[in-house]
Amino acid sequence: MRHLRRRAALVAPGSDEHKARKALTGSADEVILDLEDAVTAAHKSTARTLVAELAGEFGDTRPVSIRVNGPATEWFAADLRACAALGATLTSVVIPKVESRAALTDADSALTAAGAPALPLQALIETPAGIGAIDEIVTGPRLTTVVIGYADLGATLGRARTATPDQWLFVQDRVLHAARAAGIQAVDGPFLGIADDAVFRAALRWVADLGFDGKWVIHPAQIATTQHYFTPTPEQADQARRVLSTLAEAAARGAGAVQLDGQMLDEAVAVAARRTLSMAGARDEH
C-alpha cells in the first residue's frame, strides 16, 4: 500500500474560517479540520457546515481530513454523515479518543450506511485504554493511520506538560510497533507549544529517529521544520535507489548474496530503502 505522506499534518479549527483557509492554502502535507476540541458545543452545527464547505472547495487539490467529535458524543453521527457526503473529496476521517476496535467498526458501519464505503479512517489514541487496546485497534476497518494524542493522555496519566520526549517512549513504541505490525502509518501527536524552537526540534528529532512517519502541528510556523526532519536527504534517497537497483540486478542473475560499498544487502536493507524512497515523496516510484 502506498500511503499519503504525512510529514507535517496541520490541525486547524473548524469554527474559524480565516485560520482554516490559511491552513488550506499553506504547505502542510495534510490539513485536519477540527470539529472536536477547537469547537464549543454551541457552534458544533455551524462548524460542521463550514468544514464541509471548505473540504469540498479544497479537497480536490490537496489532502483534507476532518476530525469528528468522539464516538460517545451526540454529534458523532451527524459528523460522519457530513463526511460521507463529501465522498472522495475527503482524504480521511479522524476518530478521536479511540479505545477499542469497536469504535472503528461503528464508524465503518455508519459511513457505509451513509453511502461512503471506502472513506479511510485515522485513529487518535489519547487515553490509557486506547494504549492498552492498540494491538486490536490497528486491525480496525478502513484504518490507515494511528496518531498519539498527548494532551488528553498526559492529563489522564497525571504527566507534566514539561515531560521530555524520552518520558513518552513506552507509549510511542507501543503505538509504533502495533502500527508497523498492521502495515499502517504511525504519526506523532502535536507538540504542546507553537514555537519552532530548540525544544520543539529536539522532540522532532526524537520521533523521527524512532521511525514515525510524521507529526501533527498546531501552528504554520512549525510546518517547514517538521517536513525537514521527516524527509530523507537527496544523498539518502540516492543510496536507497542504489540498494534496490543492486538487489534487483542480483536477483536477475540468480545471485544468493550481494554487497554494496562493503555492506551485505538483504531484505531488511531493502525494506529500509523502500521506506526511505516512500518518505522522499511521489517522485520516487520504487
C-alpha positions, 0 to 999 in steps of 0.5 A: 500500500502506498500511503499519503505522506504525512510529514507535517499534518496541520490541525486547524479549527473548524469554527474559524474560517480565516485560520482554516483557509490559511491552513488550506492554502499553506504547505502542510502535507495534510490539513485536519479540520477540527470539529472536536476540541477547537469547537464549543458545543454551541457552534458544533452545527455551524462548524460542521457546515463550514468544514464541509464547505471548505473540504469540498472547495479544497479537497480536490487539490490537496489532502483534507481530513476532518476530525469528528467529535468522539464516538460517545458524543451526540454529534458523532453521527451527524459528523460522519454523515457530513463526511460521507457526503463529501465522498472522495473529496475527503482524504480521511476521517479522524476518530478521536479518543479511540479505545477499542476496535469497536469504535472503528467498526461503528464508524465503518458501519455508519459511513457505509450506511451513509453511502461512503464505503471506502472513506479511510479512517485515522485513529487518535489514541489519547487515553490509557485504554486506547494504549492498552487496546492498540494491538486490536485497534490497528486491525480496525476497518478502513484504518490507515493511520494511528496518531498519539494524542498527548494532551488528553493522555498526559492529563489522564496519566497525571504527566507534566506538560514539561515531560521530555520526549524520552518520558513518552517512549513506552507509549510511542513504541507501543503505538509504533510497533502495533502500527508497523505490525498492521502495515499502517502509518504511525504519526506523532501527536502535536507538540504542546507549544507553537514555537519552532524552537530548540525544544520543539526540534529536539522532540522532532528529532526524537520521533523521527529517529524512532521511525514515525512517519510524521507529526501533527502541528498546531501552528504554520510556523512549525510546518517547514521544520517538521517536513525537514526532519521527516524527509530523507536527504537527496544523498539518502534517497540516492543510496536507497535507489542504489540498494534496490537497483543492486538487489534487483540486478542480483536477483536477475542473475540468480545471485544468493548474496550481494554487497554494496560499498562493503555492506551485505544487502538483504531484505531488511536493507531493502525494506529500509530503502523502500521506506526511505524512497516512500518518505522522499515523496511521489517522485520516487516510484520504487 
